[in-house]
Amino acid sequence: MRNTSLIGCLALAALTAGCSNAPAPPPDTRAADVQAVKDVEAAWVKDMATKDADKYASYFAEDASGLYPGAGILNGRAAIKAWAAPYFADPNFSVTVQSTRAMASKGGDMVYLQGTYTMTVTNPKTKKPVTDKGKYLMVYTKQADGSWKVVADTMNSDSST
């Protein structure tokens, strides 16, 4: 009887020890992830002011998609860079963005930002600067090297014309 009790106690101790060694849940990094992406966005906006298409494109993942007015779906960093190049060549081009909402995945691998933009470009018909205001949505994913890159980007104008 004594051996049976001893074996029972040892088995119970082993089960208890096994349960207490369960891995802890991963830390919640959502606030830090959102801040990291907002920092990337701030650097990106600053780099856009240089009108350097290579710098602009470097913020996109190789397989990113761009969904922009007047263009089909642009697949890949090179296609997005080619779409943006004429804007950077425009002497009147300028853009400002303001993120108004951000959300990160609990898994720590995805963040989206939505917000508003103001963009000035040269009207091709009148050759005069025109300013457009609208909204955007960008989806970022954490890359293998820990950096954040845009994988999907879209914008649309508040203007009805």
C-alpha positions as CSV (number, residue, x, y, z in Angstrom):
1,M,0.0,0.0,0.0
2,R,2.8,2.3,0.9
3,N,4.5,1.7,-2.5
4,T,1.2,2.4,-4.3
5,S,0.8,5.7,-2.5
6,L,4.4,6.6,-3.3
7,I,3.9,5.8,-7.0
8,G,0.6,7.8,-7.0
9,C,2.3,10.8,-5.4
10,L,5.2,10.7,-7.8
11,A,2.9,10.4,-10.8
12,L,0.9,13.4,-9.5
13,A,4.1,15.4,-9.0
14,A,5.3,14.5,-12.5
15,L,1.9,15.6,-14.0
16,T,2.0,18.9,-12.0
17,A,5.5,19.6,-13.1
18,G,4.7,18.9,-16.7
19,C,1.8,21.3,-16.6
20,S,3.7,24.1,-14.9
21,N,6.4,24.0,-17.7
22,A,3.9,25.0,-20.3
23,P,5.3,27.8,-22.5
24,A,4.3,31.3,-21.7
25,P,2.1,33.1,-24.2
26,P,4.1,35.4,-26.5
27,P,4.3,39.0,-25.4
28,D,1.7,41.4,-26.8
29,T,3.8,43.7,-29.1
30,R,0.9,45.4,-30.9
31,A,1.6,48.9,-29.5
32,A,5.3,48.6,-30.3
33,D,4.5,47.2,-33.8
34,V,2.2,50.1,-34.6
35,Q,4.8,52.6,-33.4
36,A,7.5,50.9,-35.5
37,V,5.3,51.2,-38.6
38,K,4.4,54.8,-37.9
39,D,8.1,55.5,-37.7
40,V,8.6,53.8,-41.0
41,E,5.8,55.9,-42.5
42,A,7.4,59.1,-41.2
43,A,10.7,58.2,-42.8
44,W,9.0,57.2,-46.0
45,V,7.2,60.6,-46.2
46,K,10.5,62.4,-45.6
47,D,12.1,60.3,-48.4
48,M,9.2,61.1,-50.8
49,A,10.1,64.7,-50.5
50,T,13.5,63.9,-52.1
51,K,11.5,62.7,-55.2
52,D,13.8,59.6,-55.5
53,A,11.8,56.7,-57.0
54,D,14.3,54.2,-55.7
55,K,14.0,55.4,-52.1
56,Y,10.2,55.4,-52.5
57,A,10.1,51.9,-53.8
58,S,12.5,50.6,-51.1
59,Y,9.6,50.8,-48.6
60,F,7.6,48.1,-50.5
61,A,8.0,44.4,-50.3
62,E,9.3,42.8,-53.5
63,D,5.8,41.3,-54.1
64,A,3.7,44.3,-53.0
65,S,0.5,45.4,-54.7
66,G,-0.5,48.9,-55.5
67,L,-4.1,49.8,-56.2
68,Y,-4.2,53.4,-57.4
69,P,-6.7,55.5,-59.3
70,G,-6.5,55.2,-63.1
71,A,-4.2,52.2,-62.9
72,G,-4.8,48.4,-62.8
73,I,-3.4,46.4,-60.0
74,L,0.3,47.0,-59.9
75,N,2.1,43.8,-58.8
76,G,5.7,44.1,-57.5
77,R,8.0,46.8,-56.3
78,A,9.3,47.5,-59.9
79,A,5.7,48.2,-61.2
80,I,5.0,50.5,-58.2
81,K,8.2,52.3,-58.8
82,A,7.4,52.8,-62.5
83,W,4.0,54.1,-61.6
84,A,5.5,56.6,-59.1
85,A,8.4,57.9,-61.3
86,P,6.3,60.5,-63.3
87,Y,5.0,62.0,-60.1
88,F,8.6,62.5,-58.8
89,A,9.6,64.1,-62.1
90,D,6.8,66.7,-61.7
91,P,8.3,69.9,-60.2
92,N,5.0,70.6,-58.5
93,F,4.7,67.2,-56.8
94,S,4.3,67.2,-53.0
95,V,2.5,64.9,-50.7
96,T,1.6,64.9,-47.0
97,V,0.0,62.0,-45.1
98,Q,-1.6,61.7,-41.7
99,S,-2.4,58.3,-40.3
100,T,-5.7,58.4,-38.5
101,R,-6.1,54.7,-37.5
102,A,-3.7,51.9,-37.0
103,M,-4.1,48.3,-36.0
104,A,-1.5,45.5,-35.5
105,S,-2.1,41.8,-35.6
106,K,-1.8,39.9,-32.3
107,G,0.8,37.7,-34.0
108,G,3.2,40.6,-34.5
109,D,3.5,40.2,-38.2
110,M,1.1,42.7,-39.7
111,V,0.0,46.3,-39.2
112,Y,-2.3,48.5,-41.3
113,L,-2.5,52.2,-41.4
114,Q,-5.3,54.3,-42.7
115,G,-5.3,58.0,-43.0
116,T,-5.6,61.1,-45.2
117,Y,-3.3,62.6,-47.8
118,T,-2.9,65.9,-49.6
119,M,-1.1,65.7,-52.9
120,T,-0.2,68.5,-55.3
121,V,0.7,67.7,-59.0
122,T,0.7,69.5,-62.3
123,N,-2.6,69.3,-64.2
124,P,-1.5,67.9,-67.6
125,K,-4.1,70.0,-69.5
126,T,-3.7,73.4,-67.8
127,K,-0.1,72.9,-66.7
128,K,-1.0,74.5,-63.4
129,P,-0.6,72.9,-59.9
130,V,-3.7,71.1,-58.6
131,T,-4.1,69.8,-55.1
132,D,-6.1,66.7,-54.3
133,K,-7.2,65.4,-50.9
134,G,-8.1,61.8,-50.1
135,K,-7.6,58.8,-48.0
136,Y,-5.3,55.8,-48.1
137,L,-4.9,52.3,-46.6
138,M,-1.5,50.6,-46.3
139,V,-0.8,47.1,-45.1
140,Y,2.7,46.4,-43.7
141,T,4.2,43.0,-42.9
142,K,7.2,42.2,-40.8
143,Q,10.0,40.8,-43.0
144,A,12.4,38.0,-42.1
145,D,15.1,40.6,-41.2
146,G,12.7,42.3,-38.8
147,S,12.0,45.4,-41.0
148,W,8.4,46.5,-41.9
149,K,7.5,46.7,-45.6
150,V,4.3,47.7,-47.4
151,V,2.6,44.7,-49.1
152,A,-0.6,46.5,-50.2
153,D,-1.2,50.2,-50.8
154,T,-4.3,52.0,-52.0
155,M,-5.6,55.5,-52.1
156,N,-8.6,57.4,-53.5
157,S,-9.6,60.9,-53.8
158,D,-12.3,62.8,-51.9
159,S,-13.0,64.7,-55.1
160,S,-16.0,63.5,-57.1
161,T,-14.3,64.5,-60.4
